[in-house]
Amino acid sequence: MLRFLAQRLAAAVLMMAALSVLTFGLLRLTPGDPVDAYIDPMVPMTEADIAALRTRLGLDRPLPVQYLAWAGAALKGDLGYSTQKERAPVARLLTQHALPTLMLMGTGLALATVLGIIVGIAGAVWRDSPFDIAVGVLSSLGISSPAFLTALLGVFVFSVHLRLAPSGGMASPGVPVTVANVLRHLWLPASLFAIAQTTLTLRYMRASLLEVLNADYVRTARAKGVAEFAVVMKHALRNALLPVVTLVGANISAAVGGAIFIETVFNWPGMGLLLVNAVEARDYPTIMGATLMIGAAVLLVNLATDLLYAAIDPRIRLQ
C-alpha cells in the first residue's frame, strides 16, 4: 500500500508539473501582450516606461527562464499578485474562493451520490415498472441538458417566477451572514449542479445492480430463502457499488466545468467565478494559480477514489 501511494504521489507531481508547463505555454500563446494587464489605462506611459515595466516583471526574458522563475516562487508558496483585485496575493484569493466552491460542489455531489444510488437501486428492484420508466425519461433529460441551460432555467423558474430562492450571491447584501442565509442561497445552485451527476449515478447504479442480481451467488441466496431486501442490500449492493465509486470519482473531476457555469450564472464567489473573471481580465498569475489548485484537487480525488475502490473490493491488489 505504501509503495502504491508513493507511486501515485510521484505520478501526481509529474502531472502537476506538466499541467503547469502546458498552462504557462498556452497563456503565452494567446493574442496580446501580458504586460498590458499591468498598465493602468488612466495613467499615460511612454514606450520607455513600458519597457522598464516589462523588465521589472521579467517579461523580457526567454519563456523557459520565465517559467522556471515562476515555478521556483510557486514551490515557496508565492503565486504572485493578481493584476486586478487591488493587486492582492494570488494565494490569498485562492484561499478565499476555495471554501465557497467546496460548499457548492460538496453539497451538490453529496446530494447527487445519495439520491442517485437510492433511485438507482429502486429502479433495478422495480425494473420496467412505471417508476423505472419515469426515472429513465427524466435521467435522459438530465444528462442531455447542459449546465448553463439548467442554471438559467433554474433562475428563471425558482428565482424570477416562484421567488423561492435568491438569483445570485452567497448571502444577502446588507444583512449579517448567517448559516440560514447562506443555505437559502446555496440550495438552488447546489441542486441544479447535482442534476447531471444524479442522472449518471442512478443509471450506473441501476445497470450495475441489475447485472449483479443475475449472478449465480445471488440466485443461490434466493434459493436458500434469504429475504429479497437482504439479497439486495447484503449480497448484491457491495459488488454493484464498484463501478459507481469509479463514476463518483470521475464525476468530481468532470463537475469542475459545471461548477464554473453554475458559479458564473449565480455569481457564486468560488473558484469558477474567480477563474472566469481572471480570464476576462487576462490576469495570468490568478489563472495559473487557480488552474494548479483545481488540478491538484482533481488528482487528490482520483487517488482517494482508487483507495476507496480497494476498500470496497478486497480482491483488488494494489501493485
C-alpha positions in Angstrom: 0.0 0.0 0.0 2.8 2.4 0.9 4.6 1.7 -2.4 1.3 2.3 -4.3 0.8 5.6 -2.5 4.4 6.6 -3.3 4.0 5.7 -7.0 0.7 7.6 -7.3 2.1 10.7 -5.5 5.1 10.7 -7.8 2.9 10.5 -10.8 0.7 13.3 -9.4 3.8 15.5 -9.0 4.8 14.8 -12.6 1.3 15.6 -13.8 1.2 18.8 -11.9 4.5 19.8 -13.5 3.1 19.0 -16.9 -0.1 20.9 -16.2 1.9 24.0 -15.1 4.1 23.9 -18.2 1.1 23.4 -20.5 -0.9 26.2 -18.9 2.0 28.6 -18.9 2.8 27.9 -22.5 -0.9 28.3 -23.7 -1.2 31.6 -21.8 1.8 33.0 -23.6 0.4 31.8 -27.0 -2.8 33.8 -26.5 -3.0 37.0 -28.5 -1.9 40.2 -26.8 1.0 41.3 -24.6 1.0 40.1 -20.9 2.3 43.5 -19.8 -0.9 45.1 -20.9 -2.7 43.7 -17.8 -0.3 45.7 -15.6 -0.9 49.0 -17.3 -3.4 51.4 -16.0 -5.2 53.0 -19.0 -5.8 56.2 -17.0 -2.1 56.7 -16.5 -0.1 57.8 -19.5 3.0 55.8 -20.2 5.8 56.1 -22.7 7.5 53.3 -24.6 10.4 53.6 -22.2 8.1 53.2 -19.2 6.5 50.1 -20.7 9.9 48.6 -21.4 11.0 49.3 -17.8 7.9 47.7 -16.5 8.5 44.7 -18.8 12.0 44.3 -17.4 10.8 44.7 -13.8 8.2 41.9 -14.3 10.8 39.7 -16.0 8.7 39.5 -19.2 11.8 40.4 -21.3 13.5 37.1 -20.5 13.1 33.9 -22.6 9.9 31.8 -21.8 11.8 28.9 -20.2 13.5 31.3 -17.8 10.2 33.0 -17.0 8.6 29.6 -16.3 11.5 28.5 -14.0 11.3 31.7 -12.1 7.6 31.3 -11.6 7.9 27.7 -10.6 10.6 28.4 -8.1 8.5 31.0 -6.4 5.4 28.8 -6.6 7.2 26.0 -4.7 7.8 28.5 -1.9 4.1 29.4 -1.8 4.4 32.6 -3.8 2.0 32.5 -6.7 2.4 36.2 -7.5 -0.1 39.0 -7.3 -3.3 39.5 -9.2 -3.4 42.2 -11.8 -6.9 43.0 -10.5 -8.4 42.8 -7.0 -6.2 45.7 -5.9 -3.0 43.6 -6.6 -4.0 41.0 -3.9 -1.7 38.0 -3.5 -3.0 35.1 -5.6 -2.6 32.6 -2.7 -4.9 34.7 -0.6 -7.5 34.9 -3.4 -7.4 31.2 -3.9 -7.9 30.6 -0.2 -10.9 33.0 0.0 -12.6 31.4 -3.1 -11.9 27.7 -2.3 -14.4 27.4 0.6 -17.5 28.6 -1.4 -16.6 26.1 -4.2 -16.2 23.3 -1.7 -19.6 24.2 -0.2 -21.3 24.2 -3.6 -19.6 21.1 -5.1 -19.6 19.2 -1.8 -23.3 19.7 -1.3 -24.2 19.0 -4.9 -22.1 15.9 -5.2 -23.3 14.5 -1.8 -26.9 15.1 -2.9 -26.2 13.5 -6.3 -24.5 10.5 -4.9 -27.1 9.7 -2.2 -30.1 10.3 -4.4 -28.6 8.6 -7.5 -27.7 5.4 -5.5 -31.2 5.2 -3.8 -33.1 5.9 -7.1 -30.8 3.5 -9.0 -31.5 0.7 -6.5 -35.2 1.3 -6.7 -35.1 1.3 -10.5 -33.2 -2.0 -10.5 -35.5 -3.7 -8.0 -38.7 -2.4 -9.7 -37.4 -3.0 -13.2 -39.7 -1.9 -16.1 -42.2 -0.5 -13.7 -43.9 2.9 -14.3 -41.4 4.3 -11.7 -38.4 2.9 -13.6 -39.7 4.2 -16.9 -40.3 7.7 -15.5 -36.8 7.7 -14.0 -35.3 6.7 -17.3 -37.0 9.5 -19.1 -36.0 12.1 -16.5 -32.5 10.9 -16.4 -32.2 11.2 -20.2 -33.4 14.8 -19.9 -30.9 15.5 -17.1 -27.9 14.1 -19.0 -28.8 15.9 -22.2 -29.3 19.3 -20.5 -26.1 21.4 -20.5 -25.1 23.0 -17.2 -25.5 26.6 -18.3 -29.0 25.9 -19.7 -30.1 24.2 -16.5 -28.8 27.1 -14.4 -30.6 29.7 -16.5 -33.8 27.8 -16.4 -33.5 27.3 -12.6 -33.0 31.1 -12.1 -36.0 31.8 -14.4 -38.3 29.4 -12.7 -37.3 29.3 -9.0 -36.0 32.9 -8.6 -37.9 35.0 -11.0 -41.3 33.4 -11.1 -41.7 31.4 -7.9 -39.3 33.5 -5.8 -38.2 30.5 -3.8 -34.5 31.4 -3.9 -32.2 34.3 -4.5 -31.0 34.8 -8.0 -27.3 35.1 -7.1 -24.7 35.7 -4.5 -23.7 33.7 -1.4 -25.5 35.9 1.1 -28.0 38.8 1.1 -26.3 42.2 1.0 -26.7 44.5 3.9 -27.6 41.8 6.4 -25.5 39.7 8.8 -24.1 36.5 7.2 -25.8 33.6 9.0 -25.9 29.8 8.3 -29.6 30.1 7.3 -28.9 33.0 4.9 -26.1 31.0 3.2 -28.2 27.9 3.0 -31.0 29.9 1.4 -28.6 31.0 -1.3 -27.0 27.6 -1.6 -29.8 25.1 -2.1 -30.8 26.2 -5.7 -27.3 26.2 -7.3 -26.3 23.1 -5.4 -29.5 21.3 -6.6 -29.0 22.4 -10.2 -25.4 21.4 -10.0 -26.4 17.9 -8.8 -28.8 17.2 -11.7 -26.3 15.8 -14.2 -24.3 13.9 -11.6 -27.5 12.4 -10.2 -28.7 11.1 -13.5 -25.4 9.5 -14.3 -25.1 7.9 -10.9 -28.5 6.4 -10.9 -28.1 4.9 -14.4 -24.8 3.3 -13.5 -26.2 2.1 -10.2 -29.3 0.6 -11.9 -27.3 -1.1 -14.7 -24.6 -2.5 -12.3 -27.2 -3.8 -9.8 -29.2 -5.5 -12.5 -26.1 -7.3 -13.6 -25.2 -8.4 -10.1 -28.8 -9.6 -9.3 -28.5 -12.1 -12.2 -25.3 -13.6 -10.8 -25.2 -17.2 -9.6 -24.4 -16.4 -6.0 -27.5 -14.1 -5.8 -29.7 -16.8 -7.2 -28.2 -19.2 -4.7 -29.0 -16.8 -1.8 -32.6 -16.6 -3.0 -32.9 -20.4 -3.3 -31.8 -20.6 0.3 -34.8 -18.5 1.3 -33.0 -15.2 2.0 -35.3 -12.3 2.1 -35.2 -10.1 -1.1 -34.2 -7.0 0.9 -31.2 -8.9 2.4 -30.3 -10.3 -1.0 -30.1 -6.8 -2.5 -28.5 -4.9 0.4 -26.2 -7.6 1.7 -25.2 -9.8 -1.2 -25.6 -7.6 -4.3 -25.1 -4.0 -3.4 -21.5 -4.1 -2.4 -20.3 -5.5 -5.7 -22.7 -3.3 -7.6 -21.1 -0.2 -6.0 -17.7 -0.8 -7.6 -18.4 1.0 -10.9 -20.4 3.6 -9.1 -17.4 4.5 -6.9 -15.3 5.0 -10.1 -18.0 7.1 -11.6 -18.3 9.3 -8.5 -14.6 10.0 -8.7 -14.8 10.8 -12.4 -17.9 13.0 -11.7 -15.9 15.2 -9.3 -13.3 15.8 -12.0 -15.9 16.5 -14.7 -18.0 18.6 -12.4 -15.4 21.4 -12.4 -16.7 22.6 -15.7 -20.3 22.5 -14.5 -19.3 24.4 -11.3 -17.8 27.2 -13.4 -21.1 27.6 -15.3 -23.2 27.5 -12.1 -20.9 29.9 -10.2 -21.0 32.4 -13.2 -24.8 32.3 -13.5 -25.4 32.6 -9.8 -22.5 35.0 -9.1 -21.3 32.4 -6.5 -17.9 33.7 -5.2 -16.0 30.4 -5.8 -13.0 29.2 -7.9 -15.0 29.0 -11.1 -16.1 32.7 -10.9 -12.6 33.7 -10.0 -11.2 31.9 -12.9 -13.7 33.3 -15.4 -13.0 36.8 -14.2 -9.3 36.2 -14.4 -9.5 35.0 -18.0 -11.6 38.1 -18.9 -9.0 40.4 -17.3 -6.0 38.5 -18.7 -4.9 38.0 -15.1 -2.1 35.5 -15.7 -1.0 34.9 -12.1 -4.5 34.1 -11.0 -5.2 31.9 -14.0 -2.0 29.9 -13.2 -2.8 29.6 -9.5 -6.4 28.6 -10.0 -5.6 26.1 -12.7 -3.0 24.4 -10.5 -5.2 24.4 -7.4 -8.1 22.8 -9.4 -5.6 20.3 -11.0 -4.3 19.3 -7.5 -7.8 18.8 -6.2 -8.7 16.5 -9.1 -5.5 14.4 -8.6 -6.2 14.0 -4.9 -9.8 12.9 -5.7 -8.6 10.3 -8.1 -6.2 9.0 -5.5 -8.9 8.8 -2.9 -11.2 7.0 -5.4 -8.6 4.3 -6.0 -8.2 3.8 -2.3 -11.9 3.6 -1.7 -12.3 1.2 -4.6 -9.8 -1.1 -3.0 -11.5 -0.9 0.4 -14.9 -1.9 -1.1 -13.4 -4.9 -3.0 -10.8 -6.8 -1.0 -9.9 -8.9 -4.1 -8.2 -5.9 -5.6 -4.4 -6.0 -5.1 -2.7 -2.7 -5.5 0.6 -3.1 -7.3 
